[in-house]
Structures are given as C-alpha cells and as structure tokens.
Amino acid sequence: LVYCVQTEGYFAICQRNPECVFVLNKNCQETDCLKLCSNELSLPVKDIWYNSQSHLIWLVTSDHIYIINCNGDLLNTFMTAPMGTKYKAVCTYKDFVFIAFSKENCLYLASYTKEGAYIEKIKIGHGYTMRNLQPVVCENETFLNILVLKDYRFPEIIKIQLDNINSPCFQQLDNIIVEYNTEPDEFCLTCNVELFNNMNIK
C-alpha cells in the first residue's frame, strides 16, 4: 500500500492477485485495477512505491525492479538482481533510489542515483524480515525508516539519517555497517541509527 498525493488515494498490491495494482480512494475503496502483463514482468510483486515527482509507480519482484506509469504500462526495468540476491523493497527521495535486498539470508540497504549508479550500502544483519521502507522529513532532517521483523516476529524500526558528505568514509556502529564509494558529494546514508525494539505496531 502506497499513498498517492495527486489523488489522495492509494496504490496497493495483493499476493492473492499478483497481476494487478489496485487503485484505491482515500477511504481504501477499490476504484480501478491496473493489469500487469506477466510476459513483461517477473511476478509476483513484492513491494510498491509511488514517486510523486515523476508520477510513476515502482514495482519490486524478487529479481527485478520495474517502473510503470499510472495506466499500468511498463516503462523501464530499473535494475536486475545479481545471482543470489533477492529484492525486498524500494523507495525514492529526490534524485535517489533506496533498495532493500537480501543475500545469503542477510538484509542490506543500498542507495543509487536515479540513473542506477551505485552509491553505498548498509548491512542491516541476519534474522530480519523486510516489511516497509519510508523516507521521513522531520525538523529539517531526512530519515529512512525501515520497518522489519527481527527473528520473524519482533517488529523494529531502524531509523537512518540521510546526509551529504564530501569525502568517502567507512564507519561501523553496532551491527550496522556503512560502506561508501569513492565519489564525492553523493547523497549518503550516515550511521546515525536508532533501533526501536518490540514496538506495538498496528
């Protein structure tokens, strides 16, 4: 489920009907259904994101990230997963793309430019199940909130501050590993991380 600013409604996916993106009004009532072509996309869809700047929908499957328009037409395959990697979630903020993925049962978060150039990655750790990825602006600071389940049952929010840096660096904080590439002036994930354990999330 993802909010659409333009319509004040939502786009939603359902595992029981993996060939559709449902269009909902602000009361979460279905108003339309965008049919996805199984010949073009590797279904089922695992996650959905709506970019309010470009008015485009991002779809995540285990091995691809697609971009479609609001009519359900496939515009672009943004990324294809390397062997052994499974995509879990995606979101965008300004000109940057954030992708959660798993490899060897370990959860990671990576950032890219809108053209698909790799910037950096964070190792979240083993035993996490991805649930949601959301940028949040609070008091002139921007964060990525990552909702996960620890050990498949304990909800946690991992809060990561987004920042600009002028030089590459490598830093480790607890079990969160931050890795930067060598490009200056990139939009990076700093390791200002807070874990909120066992929250009662409804």
C-alpha positions in Angstrom: 0.0 0.0 0.0 1.4 3.4 -1.0 -0.1 6.9 -0.8 -0.7 9.0 -4.0 -0.6 12.7 -3.3 -2.3 13.7 -6.5 -5.4 11.6 -6.0 -5.3 11.5 -2.1 -5.8 7.8 -2.6 -3.6 4.7 -2.7 -2.0 2.1 -4.9 -1.9 -1.4 -3.5 -0.8 -4.9 -4.3 -2.1 -8.2 -3.1 -0.3 -11.6 -3.2 -3.6 -13.3 -4.0 -3.9 -11.3 -7.2 -0.2 -10.7 -8.3 -1.1 -9.5 -11.8 -2.9 -6.3 -10.6 -2.1 -3.0 -9.0 -5.2 -1.8 -7.2 -6.2 1.8 -7.2 -8.0 2.9 -4.0 -9.7 6.1 -2.9 -8.9 7.9 0.4 -11.3 5.5 2.1 -9.4 2.5 0.8 -12.2 1.5 -1.5 -11.1 0.0 -4.9 -11.8 2.3 -7.8 -9.7 0.7 -10.5 -7.2 -2.1 -11.3 -4.1 -1.8 -13.4 -3.5 -5.1 -15.2 0.2 -6.2 -15.2 1.5 -8.2 -18.1 3.1 -11.4 -16.9 5.0 -11.7 -20.2 6.8 -8.4 -19.4 7.2 -8.7 -15.6 8.6 -11.4 -13.4 5.6 -11.7 -11.0 4.6 -11.7 -8.2 5.2 -8.1 -7.0 6.7 -7.9 -3.5 6.6 -4.2 -2.9 5.3 -1.0 -4.5 6.3 2.7 -4.4 4.8 5.8 -5.9 7.1 8.7 -6.9 5.0 11.9 -6.6 7.5 13.9 -8.6 7.5 11.8 -11.7 4.0 10.3 -11.2 5.4 6.9 -11.8 5.0 3.6 -9.9 7.9 1.4 -8.9 7.4 -2.4 -8.5 9.6 -4.8 -6.8 9.8 -8.5 -7.6 12.4 -10.9 -6.2 14.8 -10.4 -9.2 13.7 -7.1 -10.8 12.7 -3.5 -10.1 10.3 -2.1 -12.7 8.9 1.4 -13.4 5.4 1.6 -14.7 3.0 4.6 -15.4 -0.4 5.1 -13.8 -2.0 3.2 -16.6 0.0 0.0 -15.8 2.3 0.3 -18.8 5.9 -0.9 -18.3 8.3 1.9 -19.0 11.6 0.6 -17.7 13.4 -2.2 -15.9 15.4 -0.1 -13.4 17.5 -3.0 -12.1 18.0 -6.8 -12.3 19.3 -8.6 -9.3 22.7 -10.4 -9.4 22.6 -14.1 -8.7 21.9 -14.9 -5.1 20.3 -11.5 -4.4 16.6 -11.0 -3.7 15.0 -7.6 -3.8 12.7 -6.8 -0.9 11.6 -3.1 -1.1 12.2 0.2 -2.8 11.6 3.9 -2.2 12.8 7.2 -3.8 13.7 10.5 -2.3 14.6 13.5 -4.5 17.0 12.1 -7.2 18.0 9.0 -5.2 16.7 5.4 -5.0 16.9 3.2 -2.0 16.6 -0.6 -2.4 16.4 -3.3 0.4 17.7 -6.7 -0.6 18.8 -10.0 0.9 21.8 -12.0 0.2 22.8 -15.2 2.0 19.9 -14.6 4.4 21.3 -11.2 5.4 19.4 -7.9 4.8 21.0 -4.9 3.2 20.0 -1.4 2.2 21.7 0.2 -0.9 21.4 3.6 -2.4 21.6 4.6 -6.1 21.3 7.6 -8.3 18.1 7.9 -10.3 20.2 6.6 -13.3 21.1 3.4 -11.4 24.7 4.2 -10.4 25.6 2.6 -7.1 26.4 4.9 -4.1 26.7 2.8 -1.0 25.2 0.1 1.1 24.4 -0.7 4.7 24.4 -4.2 6.2 21.3 -4.5 8.4 22.1 -8.0 9.5 20.7 -11.6 9.7 17.3 -12.6 11.1 15.4 -9.6 9.7 12.3 -9.8 7.5 11.6 -6.6 5.5 8.2 -5.0 5.9 8.4 -1.4 4.8 10.8 1.4 3.7 9.8 5.0 4.0 11.6 8.4 3.8 10.5 10.8 6.6 11.3 14.5 6.9 11.4 15.8 10.5 12.7 19.2 11.7 14.8 19.9 8.6 16.4 16.4 8.7 15.5 13.5 6.5 15.5 9.9 7.7 14.8 6.5 6.2 12.5 4.4 8.4 12.9 0.7 7.9 10.2 -1.5 9.4 11.5 -5.0 9.9 10.7 -8.1 11.9 13.5 -9.4 14.0 13.6 -13.2 14.1 10.4 -13.2 12.0 8.2 -11.9 14.9 9.6 -8.9 16.8 8.9 -5.6 15.0 11.7 -3.0 14.9 12.1 0.4 13.2 15.6 1.1 12.0 16.0 4.9 11.6 18.8 6.0 9.3 19.7 9.6 8.8 20.3 10.8 5.3 23.2 13.3 4.8 25.6 14.8 2.3 29.3 14.1 2.5 32.2 15.4 0.6 34.7 12.6 1.0 34.4 8.8 1.2 34.5 7.1 4.6 33.9 3.8 6.3 32.3 3.5 9.7 30.7 0.8 11.8 28.1 1.3 14.6 27.0 -1.9 16.4 25.7 -4.3 13.8 25.1 -1.6 11.2 27.9 -1.4 8.6 28.1 1.7 6.4 30.1 1.5 3.1 30.7 4.5 0.8 32.0 4.5 -2.7 34.8 6.9 -3.8 32.6 9.5 -5.5 32.4 12.9 -3.7 29.3 15.0 -3.0 27.0 12.0 -3.1 23.8 11.7 -1.1 24.8 9.2 1.6 23.4 7.2 4.5 25.2 8.2 7.7 25.3 5.8 10.6 23.1 7.8 12.9 21.0 4.7 13.6 18.3 4.1 16.3 16.6 0.8 16.9 13.2 0.7 18.5 12.7 -2.8 19.7 9.4 -4.7 20.2 7.1 -1.8 19.2 3.4 -2.4 19.3 2.7 -1.6 15.6 -0.9 -1.9 14.4 
